[in-house]
Amino acid sequence: MTKQTPPTTFALYFGNRGFFPESLIAGARRELRAAVTRAGYGALLLDEKATRYGAVETVAEGRVYADFLARRRGRFDGVILCLPNFGDETGAVAALQDAGVPVLVQAYPDEPDRMAMASRRDAFCGKFSVMDVFCQYGVPFTSFAPHTAHPDSAAFAEHLRRFAGLCRVVNGMRRMTVGAIGARTTAFKTVRFDEITLQRYGITTETLDLSEVIRRVRAVKKSGAPYRAKAARLRAYTEWKGVPAAAFETLAKLGLVLDEIIAEYKMDAMSLRCWLELEQDLGVSPCVLLSEINDRGIPAACELDVCNAVAMRALRLASGRPATCLDWNNNYGEEPDKCILFHCGPVPQGLMAAKGRIVDHPMFAKALGAGRGFGCNTGRIAPSPMTFASSKTQDGKLTFYLGEGEMTADPIPEEFFGCAGVARVDALQSKLRAIGYQGYRHHVSVTAGHVAAELREAFTRYLGYDMAEI
């Protein structure tokens, strides 16, 4: 079971203003559609004969376009509002006030040698009019810099990439289900959360007791095809040299049960109580299973950190890459803008520098005795630009912080267990201070690439999350 990200499709809207050359619209329909498909996205266009020039100027034409969208609900992820000329803001409101998806406002640039009335666009100015009236009507929209961008430009290609990520976040977070498997470990008050607050934002929490998980693990038959498939997947996923056969078999059974639960409850993300019961009752540590689930695109947080499972889901949607939950764990010598991010092994292979290696979890070896914690997936995080985030529920609000930095190639001693990497973040010390003062947890979620801008846009303009400044 792998969470596939479906292709992103945009509905294309073309504005018109009769005082300006309507001849520009036909070219815009060709150019915008070509730019969207060239970038790998789908495009839906109103038939050119449905309105004058296949564009919208009047309220009546706006209603035609609104009906076009209504009949295709669920087939598009966002709308690109294209202004080949100045455009008409009232028609745009009629067309898009009930679109229900993010709207990107794009305006064509004028050319200095084509400023006669037969060829000038004035979309630079018209874009402000559309944005102004959208604000008046409460229609959320998105605009990226530069203010104008031709569909064939590199700037617009970047706008498309960012807008696609934004649409995935908005549409994927408005309604989602997160699993909370097991109760919060008593000592970990840092991962407390409020289910009702999450529900107000469309995030449903499904809770299961670990006793149900353990019962189901013990009922799994090794002879069954599902077990054999899971065992084969895990054998290929990481290095198992030295792991007792009984521990591997138990991990395969537990992995199968977690997959079944995710499918049964249609979970978009999950969090797991990962100690001490699984180690005491089953004799394994589930780190590698969370790693493998994350690698398939299903955000899976350890230590029952539901809020970071939510953050991981957002990061995964924005980047199109796996996400992981890590600890803000160690300073890195005397370098103030660097620290070590770490966890016992839930980091997906897609974020690791090389295949991991399963060991007996040293913390459980100390607490329970050797051989009770096989499943710790040791390795290192690959160098890459990265985006980090975390969230909390407090006073009825869901609040996030966001930041960007890089995972570096700086060395970490071989004896440092688990999966870790050195992160470099500008002004890290002031950010850590702000995170602590604002009561955020010791966990932080991370994905590859820089996607904080589109996340912030999605969170604040469309989803209504609060943002903390760090």
Residue pairs with C-beta under 8 A, 6 or more apart in sequence:
1 259
1 262
1 263
1 296
1 298
2 296
2 297
2 298
3 268
3 296
3 297
3 298
4 297
5 168
5 297
5 317
5 320
7 40
7 41
7 42
8 41
8 42
8 77
8 78
8 164
8 167
8 168
9 41
9 42
9 43
9 44
9 75
9 76
9 77
10 36
10 41
10 42
10 43
10 44
10 76
10 77
10 78
10 79
10 80
10 104
10 163
10 167
11 43
11 44
11 45
11 68
11 69
11 72
11 76
11 78
11 79
11 80
11 99
11 101
12 29
12 32
12 33
12 36
12 43
12 44
12 45
12 46
12 79
12 80
12 82
13 46
13 56
13 65
13 79
13 80
13 81
13 82
13 92
13 95
13 96
14 25
14 28
14 29
14 32
14 53
14 54
14 55
14 56
14 82
14 84
15 55
15 56
15 57
15 81
15 82
15 83
15 84
15 85
15 86
15 87
15 88
15 91
15 92
15 126
15 130
16 22
16 25
16 52
16 53
16 55
16 56
16 57
16 84
16 85
16 87
16 88
17 57
17 85
17 86
17 87
17 88
17 126
18 57
19 86
20 85
20 86
20 120
20 121
20 122
21 85
21 117
21 118
21 119
21 120
21 121
22 52
22 53
22 55
22 85
24 84
24 85
24 108
24 119
24 121
25 53
25 54
25 55
25 84
25 85
26 53
26 54
27 84
28 82
28 84
28 108
28 151
29 45
29 48
29 54
31 150
31 151
31 152
32 43
32 80
32 82
32 106
32 151
33 43
33 45
34 151
35 151
35 152
35 156
35 157
35 160
36 42
36 43
36 80
36 160
37 43
39 157
39 160
39 161
41 160
41 164
42 76
44 72
44 75
44 76
45 54
46 54
46 64
46 65
46 68
47 54
48 54
50 64
50 68
51 61
51 64
51 65
52 61
55 61
55 84
56 62
56 64
56 65
56 88
56 91
56 92
56 94
56 95
57 88
57 91
58 88
58 90
58 91
59 90
59 91
59 94
61 91
61 95
62 90
62 91
62 92
62 93
62 94
62 95
62 96
63 94
63 95
65 94
65 95
65 96
66 94
66 95
66 96
66 97
66 98
66 99
69 76
69 79
69 95
69 96
69 98
69 99
70 98
73 100
76 101
77 101
77 102
77 164
77 167
77 168
77 171
78 101
78 102
78 103
78 104
78 163
78 164
78 166
78 167
79 96
79 99
79 101
79 102
79 103
79 104
80 103
80 104
80 106
80 163
81 92
81 96
81 103
81 104
81 105
81 106
81 130
81 141
82 106
82 107
82 108
82 151
83 105
83 106
83 107
83 108
83 121
83 123
83 126
83 127
83 130
84 108
84 121
84 123
85 108
85 121
85 122
85 123
85 126
86 121
86 122
86 123
86 125
86 126
86 129
87 123
87 126
87 127
87 129
87 130
89 126
89 129
89 130
89 132
89 133
89 134
90 133
92 130
92 133
92 134
93 133
93 134
93 137
93 139
96 103
96 139
97 137
97 139
101 167
101 170
101 171
102 140
102 141
102 142
102 163
102 166
102 167
102 170
102 458
102 461
102 462
103 134
103 139
103 140
103 141
103 142
104 141
104 142
104 143
104 144
104 159
104 163
105 127
105 130
105 131
105 134
105 141
105 142
105 143
106 149
106 151
106 156
106 159
107 121
107 123
107 124
107 126
107 127
107 147
107 148
107 149
108 121
108 123
108 148
108 150
109 121
109 123
109 124
109 148
109 149
109 150
110 120
110 121
110 122
110 123
110 124
110 148
111 119
114 120
123 148
124 147
124 148
127 143
127 147
127 148
130 141
131 141
131 143
134 140
134 141
140 461
140 462
141 461
142 163
142 166
142 457
142 461
144 158
144 159
144 162
144 163
146 155
149 155
149 156
149 159
150 156
162 451
162 453
162 454
163 454
165 317
165 318
165 319
165 320
165 451
165 454
165 455
166 318
166 454
166 455
166 457
166 458
166 462
168 317
168 318
168 320
169 314
169 317
169 318
169 454
169 455
169 458
169 459
169 463
170 458
170 462
170 463
172 268
172 313
172 314
172 317
173 201
173 202
173 203
173 310
173 313
173 314
173 317
173 458
173 463
174 202
174 463
175 202
175 204
176 202
176 203
176 204
176 268
176 269
176 310
176 313
177 203
177 204
177 205
177 206
177 265
177 266
177 267
177 268
177 269
178 198
178 203
178 204
178 205
178 206
178 267
178 268
178 269
178 270
178 271
178 306
178 309
178 310
178 313
179 205
179 206
179 207
179 208
179 261
179 262
179 265
179 267
179 269
179 270
179 271
179 309
180 205
180 206
180 207
180 208
180 270
180 271
180 304
180 306
181 207
181 208
181 210
181 213
181 258
181 261
181 270
181 271
181 272
181 273
181 304
182 208
182 209
182 210
182 213
182 272
182 273
182 277
182 304
183 209
183 210
183 273
183 304
184 191
184 192
184 273
184 304
185 273
185 275
185 303
185 304
188 303
188 304
190 441
190 442
190 443
191 303
191 304
191 305
191 306
191 307
191 308
191 441
191 443
193 306
193 307
193 392
193 393
194 393
194 394
194 396
195 205
197 393
197 396
197 397
197 398
198 204
198 205
198 306
198 310
198 393
198 398
199 205
200 396
200 398
201 398
201 463
201 464
201 465
203 310
203 398
205 306
206 265
206 267
208 261
210 273
210 277
210 278
213 254
213 257
213 258
213 261
214 277
214 278
214 281
214 282
216 257
216 260
217 250
217 253
217 254
217 257
217 282
220 227
220 253
220 256
220 257
221 227
222 228
222 249
222 253
226 256
227 252
227 253
227 256
230 252
230 253
230 255
230 256
230 259
231 248
231 249
231 252
233 255
233 292
234 240
234 248
234 251
234 252
234 255
234 288
234 292
237 288
237 291
237 292
237 295
237 349
237 355
238 288
238 291
238 349
238 355
238 356
238 357
238 358
238 377
239 355
239 356
239 357
239 358
240 248
240 358
241 357
242 359
243 358
243 374
244 371
244 374
246 283
247 283
247 284
247 371
247 374
247 375
248 374
250 282
250 283
250 284
251 284
251 286
251 288
251 289
251 374
251 375
254 278
254 282
254 284
254 286
254 289
255 289
255 292
255 293
258 270
258 272
258 286
258 289
258 293
259 293
261 267
261 270
262 270
262 293
262 298
267 298
268 298
268 299
268 313
269 298
269 299
269 300
269 301
269 309
269 310
269 312
269 313
270 293
270 298
270 299
270 300
270 301
270 309
271 300
271 301
271 302
271 303
271 304
271 305
271 306
271 308
271 309
272 286
272 290
272 300
272 301
272 302
272 304
273 303
273 304
274 285
274 286
274 287
274 290
274 302
274 303
274 304
275 285
275 303
275 364
276 364
276 367
276 368
278 284
278 285
278 286
279 285
279 361
279 364
279 368
279 372
279 373
280 368
280 372
283 371
283 372
283 374
284 372
284 373
284 374
284 375
285 344
285 345
285 361
285 364
285 373
285 374
285 375
285 376
286 302
286 375
287 302
287 343
287 344
287 345
287 346
287 361
287 375
287 376
287 377
287 418
288 345
288 356
288 358
288 375
288 376
288 377
289 300
289 375
290 300
290 301
290 302
290 345
290 346
291 345
291 346
291 347
291 348
291 349
291 356
291 377
291 419
292 348
292 349
293 300
294 300
294 312
294 322
294 323
294 324
294 346
294 347
294 348
295 322
295 348
295 349
295 350
297 316
297 322
299 309
299 312
299 313
299 315
299 316
299 323
300 309
300 312
300 346
301 308
301 309
301 312
301 325
301 346
301 443
301 445
302 325
302 343
302 344
302 346
303 443
305 325
305 441
305 443
307 390
307 391
307 392
307 393
307 441
308 325
308 390
308 391
308 441
308 443
308 444
308 445
309 325
310 391
310 398
311 323
311 389
311 390
311 391
311 400
311 445
312 323
312 324
312 325
312 445
312 447
313 323
314 389
314 400
314 455
314 458
314 459
315 323
315 387
315 389
315 445
315 446
315 447
315 451
315 455
316 322
316 323
316 447
318 387
318 447
318 451
318 454
318 455
318 458
319 387
319 447
319 448
319 449
319 451
321 350
321 351
321 447
321 448
321 449
322 348
322 350
322 351
322 447
323 348
323 445
323 446
323 447
324 343
324 346
324 347
324 348
324 351
324 445
324 446
324 447
325 343
325 346
325 443
325 444
325 445
325 446
326 341
326 342
326 343
326 347
326 443
326 444
326 445
326 446
327 341
327 342
327 343
327 442
327 443
327 444
328 339
328 341
328 432
328 435
328 442
328 443
328 444
329 339
329 340
329 341
329 342
329 420
330 339
330 340
330 342
331 338
331 339
331 340
332 338
332 339
332 340
332 410
332 422
336 428
336 429
337 424
337 425
337 426
337 427
337 428
337 429
338 408
338 410
338 422
338 423
338 424
338 425
338 428
339 422
339 423
339 425
339 428
339 432
340 412
340 416
340 420
340 421
340 422
340 423
341 381
341 407
341 420
341 421
341 422
341 423
341 444
341 446
342 416
342 418
342 419
342 420
342 421
343 418
343 419
343 420
344 361
344 363
344 376
344 377
344 417
344 418
344 419
345 356
345 375
345 376
345 377
345 378
345 379
345 418
345 419
346 377
346 419
347 356
347 377
347 379
347 381
347 419
349 355
349 356
350 448
351 381
351 382
351 384
351 446
351 447
351 448
352 379
352 380
352 381
352 382
352 419
353 379
353 380
353 381
353 382
353 383
354 379
354 380
355 379
356 377
356 378
356 379
356 419
357 377
357 378
357 379
358 374
358 375
358 376
358 377
358 378
359 374
359 376
359 378
359 417
360 370
360 371
360 372
360 373
360 374
360 376
361 373
361 374
361 375
361 376
361 417
362 373
362 376
362 417
363 373
364 372
364 373
365 371
365 372
365 373
376 417
376 418
377 418
377 419
378 417
378 418
378 419
379 419
380 412
380 419
380 420
380 421
381 407
381 419
381 420
381 421
382 407
382 421
382 448
383 406
383 407
383 408
383 409
383 421
384 406
384 407
384 448
384 449
385 404
385 405
385 406
385 448
385 449
385 450
386 404
386 405
386 406
386 407
386 423
386 446
386 447
386 448
386 449
386 450
387 402
387 403
387 404
387 446
387 447
387 449
387 450
387 451
387 452
387 455
388 402
388 403
388 404
388 405
388 423
388 425
388 444
388 445
388 446
389 400
389 401
389 402
389 403
389 444
389 445
389 452
389 455
390 400
390 401
390 435
390 440
390 441
390 443
390 444
390 445
391 398
391 399
391 400
391 401
391 465
392 398
392 399
392 439
392 440
392 441
393 399
394 439
397 466
398 465
398 466
399 465
399 466
399 467
399 468
400 455
400 459
400 465
400 466
400 467
400 468
401 434
401 435
401 438
401 440
401 467
401 468
401 469
401 470
402 452
402 455
402 456
402 459
402 467
403 425
403 431
403 452
403 470
404 425
404 450
404 452
405 423
405 424
405 425
405 426
405 428
406 423
406 424
407 421
407 422
407 423
407 446
408 421
408 422
408 423
408 424
409 422
410 422
412 420
412 421
412 422
423 446
425 431
430 470
431 470
434 468
434 469
434 470
435 470
438 468
438 470
440 468
456 467
459 465
459 467
460 467
